[in-house]
Amino acid sequence: MNIIVLNGSPKGDLSATLQYVHYIAKKYPQHKFSTLHIARDIQKTENDPQRFAAVIDQVAAADIVLWSFPLYYLLVHAHYKRFIELIWERRATAAFQGKYTLAIATSIHCYDHTALQYIRAVCDDLGMRFLGDFSADMQDLLDTDKRKQLLIFADNALQTAAQQRPTFCVSQPAAVKPLPYCPGPAPSAVNPIDKKILIVTDTKDSASNQAQMVSRLQARFGGNGTVVNLQELRIETSCLGCIQCGYDNCCPLEDRDDFIPFYRDRVMTADILIYAGTIRDRYLSARWKTFFDRSFFMGHIPAIKDKQVGFVIAGPLSANPHLREILQAYFEMMEANLVAIVSDECSDSLTLDGQLDLLALQLITFSQQNYRKPRTFLGIAGHKLLRDAIWGRLRFPFIADHRYFKTHGGYDFPQRDWRSRLKNGFMMLLMKIPWIREEVYRKRIKSEMVMALQKIVEEA
Ligand SMILES: Cc1cc2nc3c(=O)[nH]c(=O)nc-3n(C[C@H](O)[C@H](O)[C@H](O)COP(=O)(O)O)c2cc1C
């Protein structure tokens, strides 16, 4: 069979993910694997219609499409995202329709599931027959058993395609088509006191719902919010994955365009951030993805810690639960306070007016009160995963992260909790005595567990 590999790594041939594909290819010499460096070559492919057509021709001629990609900010790399947009923009979907497809991703498993959900949804939208996905840790290929698992996955996928078997379907939530938003009379302005408000948007269409929502917020802030349009900001490329920033947070692209000064001087210094975007395929635009990818020069340091954030989204958010999860997880890991995600999937414009006005008010109130709601599993689990990786195998090359984690309490391992460790040791010894065990587990454990909390309530 003819397998076309769409490489989503900006590093081209040096992609770790691609080594997994090469490994499979070596084990199956009877099949032909051809690789297209989609993420690395996106600018050439986008700017040269013939080149794009040649890519699509290769897809059309293939028996199987293999999406091979690294995780970038809980999704795929911005250039890969752009390619996916181009498939629809240039009406090339027919080449993918009905084709067998599979996905191989590498990462450190930090929100790999959201990236896989995204690719899966894109494949479903393209009418492809999804054979399955395989999410490997970037080092898994070094392990004999993991290699075995990879080959089982590949073998199953190749056989299913060769024998033209059916594939499993995943039902997608129905998309609600948002209504055109017509804001009502100008709202009364809230006083932002001395808070610095930055609104980042990416639409050029002033009549769009996204633009209208941004205007409403600006009016509510009494014109005190600065608006920056990502389409007007000089950004030449997304992150190249070189990780030179790992040592000291200096990005080699710093002098090539305006992104780093913008992020460092405007985003990182704001008190209140409002991000506005429109759903394209199953995420925001590739431009927004570039914004997130390029912010990687700060590594795993929570560069927007303690900021109040509002997200304003036009388009079918409810049909894309992975997007909501990505945003919530991202801001929780950033230790920022995501006040709300306001979407235009409202019943009418009046309701949306009310939600936007409330968002503006809460952003300012919470900023004054330094409120940060507790993190959920998304942020806590994400933090623990990154903490362990940076303490361990990723300390080099991410030396700047290690410095930050060390000096800012990022290494909050339970091993340091001497009180609990002593208590546990003592109680575990006691529990060896049957009558004490009986007394504690049967009679006292519930009341003991709540005792300290009750004391606080009593004293309040
Ligand atoms: C800018 C950037 C963002 C990343 N984001 C994630 C992420 O969200 N989750 C994750 O588990 N790994 C993330 N990674 C790690 C890569 O996915 C991982 O190193 C991958 O194996 C690289 O594959 P490649 O060599 O094929 O590009 C990120 C790496 C970079 C450079």
The ligand as a Gaussian input file, in Angstrom:
#p B3LYP/6-31G(d) Opt

LIG

0 1
 C        6.857000      24.762000      21.700000
 C        6.649000      23.376000      22.216000
 C        5.428000      23.037000      22.761000
 C        5.214000      21.753000      23.253000
 N        4.000000      21.461000      23.786000
 C        3.788000      20.229000      24.317000
 C        2.540000      19.915000      24.933000
 O        1.606000      20.722000      24.993000
 N        2.407000      18.699000      25.488000
 C        3.407000      17.753000      25.461000
 O        3.228000      16.687000      26.013000
 N        4.590000      18.027000      24.843000
 C        4.798000      19.224000      24.279000
 N        5.984000      19.512000      23.658000
 C        6.997000      18.428000      23.530000
 C        6.990000      17.814000      22.129000
 O        5.707000      17.416000      21.755000
 C        7.874000      16.576000      22.082000
 O        9.175000      16.945000      22.398000
 C        7.818000      15.869000      20.756000
 O        8.295000      14.563000      20.915000
 C        8.653000      16.548000      19.687000
 O        8.481000      15.819000      18.491000
 P        9.201000      16.178000      17.136000
 O       10.682000      15.958000      17.353000
 O        8.612000      15.203000      16.159000
 O        8.917000      17.593000      16.790000
 C        6.239000      20.780000      23.173000
 C        7.475000      21.122000      22.629000
 C        7.676000      22.406000      22.144000
 C        9.016000      22.761000      21.551000

